[in-house]
Amino acid sequence: MLGDAAQAAGAAVSAIADQGNWLDALGIRERAATLATIAPERREEIMTALDRLTDEDEMGELFKVLAIFAPGGPSPKASPDPFARRAQALIVRA
């Protein structure tokens, strides 16, 4: 597997995460809220794109993420709490 090959080459590897959880951990909801504030005329488009990328019934659980990074370096947020996205789902929609 890709992760095994990376580790064999000396890299550090994250756990595999769903795309939606990964993007949530990186702050996509906060970014979308900022964009919607800056461009209110595009709010619906931004929220639709957010849902498409993160919703569990869309791309959020369909696509997976694996981070490969330098050993000893900062670890990406690859394994967020799987329930965090559900708890934060209303932040941007409010």
Helices and strands as residue ranges (DSSP letters): H 2-8, E 12-13, E 17-18, H 19-25, H 28-38, G 40-42, H 43-54, H 59-62, E 64-65, E 68-69, H 84-88
